[in-house]
Amino acid sequence: MTTPPPEGRLLWAQPLSYDAVEDRLVIRALARGRIGTLAQVTAEAGSGLQVIVRGGWLAVASCDDGTSAVVGAREDHVVAANAGPASGGSREDWLWCETHPEEGSWELRILPAGQAAQLPGIQLATITVPQGANLAAQMTIIGTTAELDRRLLSFSARNYEWGEGGWSDTSWGNAGGNAVVSEPVTVRPGQWYRVIHELNSVDVIQGSGQAAIGVGWRPTGQAQNTTVLHRAEMVQHNGYRLARGCRVQWTFRNYDSAPSSRIFEGRYWVSAGNGLYRMGTVGGFGDHQVLTVEDMGS
């Protein structure tokens, strides 16, 4: 099968009518300064180190002059991936659509995440490259979902049977085994985000009744024990076997200069004494632990 080279014209570029930079300023204004994909990106392994990017994707991408451009393709493209590292474990690469506003074009490339994040454009897929991998089929390729107008970026939940529990975690650090974990979330510069962790029907069945609920995050691909706590609320249970709901909310703005992929977590732990807690008590219907990550705009 013959496929075109992985490049194309910007979808809004009319320099013969008026300056292309004005086109891109209009796009930035209409998108309210946001970038992101408008249609699901489908990328899959081809032969050797080839990655096939299926046609039908569409996105608003950043340019290096403070403007935005519409990029997309109706046909398939083939992009070369990079072999896995010789040592040190897996590597996270991004399928990146780099914009070239002066030429009115874009280019698909697969680069290490940190390198891609420094370039103008938009991320189209996350590629986890195992150590020693020499075939695209050995890699995990996850295309970006339609996110430009999506506020809810991740919803995760855990449920428990009645009687399950008796956990005795006493700190954020050792409560990871019962955490509720988000999907990978791309956090972009200048955007506001809200992370909410909620518990339905949790009670302390032994101890002081003092507990805590918190949320934190770690870079995607890092071990769970690197997750750092960023917001916590203290909880006082009024008596044994008196179930109650708990909630913590963290709203923050990302001041990083480049986008990054993060995993968020919600955890609950007994903060004083040798307590035991339990979730999913009688009358606790629905999801017992819920974690949501929302994009609040800029």
Secondary structure, 3 states (H helix, E strand, C coil): CCCCCCEEECCCCCCCCCCHHHHHHHHHHHCCCCCEEEECCCEEECCCCEEEECCCEEEEEECCCCCEEEEEECCCEEEECCCCCCCCCCEEEEEEEEEECCCCEEEEEEEEHHHHCCCCEEEEEEEEECCCCCCHHHCEEEECCCCCCCCEEEEEEECCCCCCEEECCCCCCCCHHHCEECCCEEECCCCEEEEEEEEEEEEEEECCCEEEEEEEEEECCCCHHHCEEEEEEEEECCCCCCCEEEEEEEEEECCCCCCEEEEEEEEEEECCCCCEEEECCCCCCCCCEEEEEEEEEC
